[in-house]
Amino acid sequence: MDATLRNQEINAVFAAPWAYPGLPTRLATSCCLGFEERHHLVWSSWTIFNGGQQVYARRIEWPRMMGTDSQTGEFSRTFASESMIDRALADALIAEAMAAASLEPPTDADACAIDGAEKSLRFWHEGAPKSLNWQSSPGGSALDAWFARAAEFLDKRLPESSAQAYYNIRLDEMPSKAGSDPRQP
């Protein structure tokens, strides 16, 4: 599989977190909040789903430098996990995200996207997404601070990160230079 085809497959996985193979299928309309970071070593996304009486958090990761699978010869794959979380805490995360992004709650007609790069935030209301993409700022912004808190909050409620276990490093300790590989001494 060439790199372009692999990237198309990976982008499709991240674009539809509700349909991740091996995890319970969720309705696209049950998405409440999604946020993503495309780090040069690991792409990670977190999604909060409204499951009626329950709320679920799902994390999808792609360790980009993993290489090929020694058993199948296929390029690196994604990993995902899901856990039930408290509704009040999920509602607070969503409200904090909207405040940090200076967004009004999405309406049925909202469907916009703003070009950006390494981080993204998406809200859904009855299936209509509202998106914001941005570069991290050197001094940090309210949105960057919220992103770090929210990722840490959800990671504490999900099984250990497979990508972090692979690299044997926490994501916040990963080098920021493209092309660096923490597996190399």
Order of alpha helices (4+ residues) and beta strands (2+ residues): alpha-beta-beta-beta-beta-alpha-beta-beta-alpha-alpha
